[in-house]
Amino acid sequence: MDIRSNRRDTDGRSVITANRLLDGIVVWRAADGAWRERISDAALVPNDEVEALLKTLQGQAQAQGVLGVYGVQTREDEAEITPLTTRERIRAFGPSVHPEFAPTVFAPERA
């Protein structure tokens, strides 16, 4: 089990994350296998399936243009996908600075 994966419960759900090789941006694996910049696009994976998926994805990481692939457990009681740990919430929702200074990827989606 990956060192970052040791925070997962056996019966919860997780999302898969990595950093894009080109620019270091945090990305999340979507249901279609693409890497997306918003956690809201991430596919939820049952924790009992995460390790097998991670082995596959870690072997394909460089070819897919990502590095540091690992699983992040999410809260079950949330309406949106929310990581359990503070570290992962910051990676998902942006830096803990004033919104004016946050990268554009964390700007609200416009209709």
Buried (B, 14 or more C-beta within 10 A) or exposed (E): EBEBBEBBEEEBBBBBBBBBBEEEBBBBBBEEEEBBBBBEBBBEBEBEEBEEBBEEBBEEBEEBEBEBBBBBBBBEEEEEBBBBEEEBBEBBBBEEEEEEEBEEEEEEEEE
